[in-house]
């Protein structure tokens, strides 16, 4: 991997985290910060945050309702159910999710825990980079995927200007890239990328945080994401989802962008490998 990328890479394997993704960190922090004030939580999610919130709610003796797009991966739907989430299906866009969430919230007493644009979520996600910076000395860069931006913003806060923050994003969902370039937060692109966890738009809190710390975004093609997913499976024996592999894809498709000692956050592994004949 070092030879392919041209840098010294150190992987933080959040695909081995509880619920299979870094999302467990932010969800648990947000739920425990409520200090028993609520028994019912609600959110929208394509899968990983929903499973994390259901798990965290169960620890707190509460329940979780998740608004989930109808085209979510079956394995992610099953994961949310396994952790006890009550699921409500909706359309594929962010607007669909938010509309059904608002309607459902009016039907009962719920505490909303957003998937990324929330200070407690950002703080929880930031513990991932904080741990990595403590485990590996003298890192020059931190790379992570960016969708809603909770992990990226938390990483930027954890780095506190001591390390360069580079986010990776699919070209088909490049709103974070374009937002940081233009200086204005732009709406999300249509949900077409295979990296299903990165189809949401960059949150306002996270946009401002990434701007403050001078973060940049490197883009990856769909073919690059597919190739990087298989490369991580075969070279690292790590089952990661495309949303996680987008980091390696962006490194390989932007030669020289990754440099020095580089921390790489593999954000999640909630995907079923496809086995074919031959």
Secondary structure, DSSP 8 states (H G I E B T S, - for coil): -HHHHTSEEEEEEGGGSGGGBTHHHHHHHHHHHTTT--SEEEEE-SSHHHHHHHHHHHHTT-EEEEEEETTS-HHHHHHHHHTT-EEEEE-SSHHHHHHHHHHHHTTS--EE--SSSSHHHHHHHHHHHHHHHHHSSS--EEEEE-SSSHHHHHHHHHHTTSSEEEEEEEGGGTHHHHHHHHTS------S-SS-GGG-S---HHHHHHHHHTT-EEEEE-HHHHHHHHHHHHHHH-----HHHHHHHHHHHHSTTSS-SEEEEEE-B----------
